[in-house]
């Protein structure tokens, strides 16, 4: 090739340099050959100008930022649907769905339908920002406590506890906004740590990124996911199968079979769930089936719900988790409930939270959760302290050291030493896009979140707020967020609801039981910590998704803020709509999460514990701790680890009604059968089916609520 290049160079020199050729050849070149060269050169210039023009047009057709008006609008619409569903199912079962994958599918389906009318293509980065807005808005019922903290304060506190503590519109608005920002801001100083220095898998974020990459057929995203997997530490022999590989297989199936089929499936299941909701209102007998006979259904609450939404929970939750929830239901409602009633410890009706066996076995669930939480927190705190102890008092120094310019972040590998990196081919490090978020911006948002938090507490409780306890609550948020992010990043399940119980025990020393507002303040403090800790884990998961999709962190941050602020208003309105139109608590809306929270607050001050519970509670706490230790043990092979009971799953089976648990069990059997028959090839269909059922029943709960408020007759 070198000789060819040299010959071609000599040829050009011969014809273009006058002294290199004879006179007659010069004349021939000028008359015959040079015009052809000039035509070629002119055509080349025209081609270069046209290419440059097309490049400029393509640049003009791309959005300047992934946070666009259309992505924001679609994210708010999808988030609104998820918010309605989560409020409905949260008040009924305590279940909140992390709908990042359904949000991904819904957003893509919408833009696919209108793609011919778009001014510029819908990009993967824009898609990621839309998912961030939808997810943060949809999970706001959990963040502001409208399925737990707020109903506990408003409906479950008694007169001796200065209750019921009803919030008017202005107080509810102040509370919602006050707890909606701090968690987002707290995530910022931890972003570089968990995505660059100590990367974690973040199963939900990675799966969402893989789904986005497959829907858009973006090979760059697949390459970035493989690089991230290459940099993850795989020293743990029990490491789960690659989330990326599973997600890519699932998403490729989605693309091969066509997005339209999944979109039609969502629409069909949505309409079916809506029709079910309307029919079940007029024919309430169809809501449950007494498959075990009328006696067990009437006396011990064993029946089967026909709700497609409850069945869909089993389609989303892993089958092994559903298995332990059903086992917890059989132990709690089938063994402990009759035991407590026959021994006179719970003499009231089984369905009564105060004197019935339902309230008694709920305490066993609390004990299981506390045992699991104690081990989880101890493990995470020790691991975190061994790696890094942030200097809370020198927060500015901490931020400056760990949030340097993004240029430094761009050149730093995800992890310096990794056995996986040695085993796999070197693919290079991932790079962040410039997010232009400085330390000053971080501090401004953190201070804004702190001020809103303090203001909301003072507006609600006035001068009775113990400032020292509130300060302690705020300063525990960063380390507890650190713990919850690590838990969420490693396992895909957060412990915000359980971590929030730790400050309740700590503040018992600062808020004496003689304070008439002790229970209310304990609930409020738990609400602030729970909201912030939950948001931190959720936001870090979305940063992981954006990191893999190569979306600007600045767009993700402001998208999370938009979703949180809009979601706080929407969640407040939806919650107040439910409470004004329906009687709480009721058979249809038992509010299990609120009962768990109020029971923990009373336990802190030695109140409300029923007779005969102490021994069973101690045993349950010890078992919860043992199960957690075994599950995290490196000596236990990955084959046997799923068969160790999950304390949280067992507890959920005890405080949720059997009719709902059995319906979820049916969904779990369907999920298990499909995975066993087709593997993950059909899992995208499961997600689409569950999405339609959950959104349809949740949205049309508003219609049935309106029918109930106007006393529409039943058949």
Buried (B, 14 or more C-beta within 10 A) or exposed (E): EEEEEEEEEEEEEEBEEEEEBEEEEBEBBEEEEBEEEEEEEEEEEEEEEEEEEEEEEEEEEEBEBBBBEBBBEBBBBBBBBBBBBBBBBBBBBBBBBBBBBBBBBBBBBBBEEEEEEEEEBBBBBBBBBBBBBBBBBBBBBBBBBBBBBBBBBBBBBEEEBBBEBEBEEEBBBBBBBBBBBBBBBBBBBBBBBBBBBBBBBBBBBBBBBBBBBBBBEBEEBBBBBBBBBBBBBBEEEBEBEBBBBBBBBBBBBBBEBEBEEBBBBBBBBBEBBBEBBBEBBEEEEEBBBBEBEEEBBEEBBBBBBBBBBBBBBBBBBBBBBBBBBBBBBBBBBBEBBBBBBEEEBBEBBBBBBBBBBBBBBBBBBBBBBBBBBBBBBEBBBEEBEEEEEBEEEEBEEBBEEBBEEBEEBBEBBBBEEBEBBEEBEEBEBBBBBBBEBEBEBBBEBBEEBBEBBBEBBBBBBEEBBBEEBBEBBBEBBBBBBBBBBBBBBBBBBBBBBBBBBBBBEBBBEBBEEEBEBBBBBBBBBBBBBBBBBBBBBBBBBBBBBBBBBBBBBBBBBBBBBBBBBBBBBBBBBBBBBBBEEBEBBEEBBBBBBBBBBBBBBBBBBEBBEBEBBEEBBEBBBEBBBBBBBBBBEEEBEEEEBBEBBBBBBBBBBBBBBBBBBBBBBBBBBBBBEBBEEEEBBBBBBBBBBBBBBBBBBBBBBBEBBEBBEEEEEEE
